[in-house]
Amino acid sequence: RSYLKDLDVPAGRAPAAVHLIHGEDLFVRMAFDEILRCILPGAQESLNYEPFDGAAAGVGDVVASLNTYSLLGGAKVVALKDARLFHTREDAKTLLGSARAAQSEGDLPRAARRFLAMLAQLKLSLEEMKASNRAELLPDGYDPGEDDAWIDRVLEHCASGRLTVPTGADAADLLAKAVENGFPKGHHLIITTDIADRRRSLYKLLSEKGMVVDCSMPKTDRKVDKETREAALLEHMQAILGPQGKTMSRAAFLALCEMTGFDPGTFSNNLRTLIDYAGERREITAEDVGSVL
């Protein structure tokens, strides 16, 4: 928030050309919305805003968009949302499920993109998918009876379209080169992801050339980490209650945390339910929490 408050375009304090936002999903989305609103007010209705799905889009397409001038001129924002630049083979099961869902919706090209992304995480080739030991190579969740038919269709689609397995290193290198070379004046890239490895050269480059917003929270049971998570939820709670003219006692807040655990999305949903339950009353009590949850 201090970063946004310090921005003053007329005075020369303009937004960074590239932002990386990572960590807890709810906080990432909130930070993304604030930064986007700062750079390009009314972005959702603007032709100068182009979002890309990080699970499907190629970094080459993102870079091409960044280097293409808008017909309207002025600031332009390109967003790479849910980027997989830092992901590992542990994400393969999720990608397999995404590919299965896409083909069930009749979207074979999207199914192929997700399937190729999964192979990239597992460091497998298309040729290996034609072998008889496919079941030994694919992640948990693979069901031969359910999956073999559509996987064969995906392999045919990849062959006919000359599609290949992408490499995370190539994508990271391509993005790094684009950041190093710079974007046209007034063009901005915002990247969101759940995981970002600080040890990676790409992370260090984005920290140096742009702005990194770390929305991650410590996971251990150490007292200091619990206090950090509690402080984050408390600030979030106050941001929601304030505009509604509501308050919540300390006992009620702790009861809500106890029943919710550290899940900011669930915490928010339960808090909004409590606001509705309280009705005209200003204060939300621990008794309300017990009754509603």
Secondary structure, DSSP 8 states (H G I E B T S, - for coil): -HHHHH-BGGGTB---SEEEEEESHHHHHHHHHHHHHHHSTTGGG-TTEEEEETTT--HHHHHHHHTS--TT-S-EEEEEET--TT--GGGHHHHHHHHHHHHHTT-HHHHHHHHHHHHHHHT--TGGGGSTTHHHHS-TT--HHHHHHHHHHHHHHHHHTT-----HHHHHHHHHHHHHH---TTEEEEEEES---TTSHHHHHHHHHSEEEEE----S--HHHHHHHHHHHHHHHHHHHHHHT-EE-HHHHHHHHHHH-S-HHHHHHHHHHHHHHHTT-SEE-HHHHHHH-
